[in-house]
Amino acid sequence: MTVWLLDVDGVLNARQPGWGGPPRHGYAMSEGVSWPIRWAPPLIARIRALHRCGTVEIRWCSTWCADVGELERLLGLPPLERAFTDSVEPGEGADALKLAAAFAVIDSGYPLVWTDDVAIPADGPERDRLLAGGRTLLIAPDSRRGLQPEHLDTIEDFLGRR
């Protein structure tokens, strides 16, 4: 089974998500603060369908991990696994936790899909390690737009679903 590490801000939550229709918006609480969330309903529908198909295990890999139930409720997603449960602030500490989660998937022998607008190394030995063996798909979307239809097409191709 492939493991998909899914970030939130800049990946699902985007200022201009596109997808050919108006975005939805709402608020989710994290550590007592109400945060605006803006998403493309067709994106969430495709994620939900991939989760149901059983060929990929989707895991939250985000600073939202501690409060992800709020997002699942707002977005209408089923409860998903979490890459970690610690409450973390955005930045290098969060990026290090995300990278460790990606290495844990690879080290366990599972293929990896990782979607994150910030934490995926652009180059260097960490990226080389992630890509070694050809069983990893890394997608770093533009944080203003988040995941787009072509990204989901690429993920489905990687999973052998199209």
Helices and strands as residue ranges (DSSP letters): E 2-6, E 24-30, E 33-39, H 41-53, E 56-60, G 65-67, H 68-75, E 81-82, H 92-107, E 112-115, H 125-131, E 136-139, H 149-159
